[in-house]
Amino acid sequence: MGVPRARTASREDLAPQALRVLLDALERAGEPAMVVDSHQRVILWNQAAEKLLGWSKKEVVGKPCYRVVAGHEPSGHLVCCPSCPEFAMARAGEPIPPRDVCYRSRDGQYVWVNTSTLVVRLGPTDRDQVLVHLFRDVTRQHRVEELVDLLAEREGLAPSAPALGQPLTRREQEILGLLAQGLNTGVIARTLMLSRATVRNHVQNLLRKLGAHTRAEAVAKAIQRGLLPRQPPKAG
């Protein structure tokens, strides 16, 4: 009589176990974390998230994430909504860059957080993936920036338009790199989760700062000034 073969666990068998391990690890994480399933329902809200935003696990788990945190970007563009741009990017296999988002707390206040998003696939279909949001409080940083802008405006130091040669902001550098890859406004907006209007505003600022009339000219001048590599990567 032969020795029975050990049963090899299938991917379908391992998926629930892997999800439990992931949720257990995030539950004990010191950084605020929220995990959302493919229906945009919160399936994990850890103690660090509860401490930061005030919502208890019972109040959050099972509800649509956009009804809880109601996140929007510094531009005012709503990013937490039924047609979530992050899920669209995840389904398309596009990387989701970190970003600053304003989340709503339980007491009605808004807290600025820097959010990193991980896409975890537990099976072959879109229904088998979850999004892990890890975020940290950056409210103080935003308040300081707002105060500096207010004081500059009061003293007449805030320019009405970016001056030629003025250093590029981090966001402008990101957009410049995407322009160098040949991406258009719509793709850049989806990649950075910005509105098209916000991307166009950043591009106009780039053109003024670089003294360029077109996007192609802006990229060329950026390469000449060492702001971009000589052979910028093409979008693949």
Number of C-alpha atoms within 10 A of each C-alpha: 3 4 5 6 6 6 6 7 8 8 12 11 10 13 15 13 12 13 15 12 12 14 20 13 11 22 19 13 15 11 16 24 25 24 25 22 20 13 15 21 18 23 19 21 24 22 20 20 23 19 11 17 20 16 20 15 16 9 13 20 19 16 16 20 23 20 14 18 20 18 23 19 18 13 11 13 15 18 20 23 15 13 11 14 19 22 23 12 16 20 14 10 10 13 14 19 13 16 15 20 28 25 22 21 17 16 9 10 10 18 20 23 23 16 21 16 20 17 19 16 16 19 14 10 9 14 13 13 20 24 20 23 18 20 23 18 20 16 17 12 12 16 12 11 12 12 12 13 14 14 13 13 13 10 9 10 11 14 9 8 10 17 14 14 11 12 13 17 12 9 12 18 17 13 23 23 19 22 21 22 16 18 17 13 20 14 13 20 19 17 19 20 23 21 19 16 14 16 21 16 12 19 20 19 20 30 21 18 18 23 15 18 12 13 18 14 14 22 25 17 17 21 16 12 11 9 15 18 13 11 9 15 13 11 10 4
